[in-house]
Amino acid sequence: MQDLEASASSGFLFHAVPVLPIPTSQLWYCLSSLIPRLRPD
């Protein structure tokens, strides 16, 4: 069940990303700024 959920969410991501007008660099910037917040440091 978890595999199906994971593949469904990743499939949604891959389908949504090309539609969004966000440059890859901007996307990575958002991710890199979010990751430290997810860590308990």
ZIZI-V980023 format. One line per field, one symbol per residue. ss: DSSP state (A for helix, B for strand, O for the rest). phi: phi as a letter, one per 20 degrees, with the letter a starting at -180 (. if undefined). psi: psi as a letter, one per 40 degrees, with the letter a starting at -180 (. if undefined). A space follows every 10 residues. Layout:
ss=???
phi=???
psi=???
This chain:
ss=OAAAAAAAAA AAAAAAAOOO OOOAAAAAAA AAAAAAAAOO O
phi=.fffffffff ffgfeegfff edffffffff ffeeggffef g
psi=dddddddddd dddddddddh fhiddddddd ddddddddie .
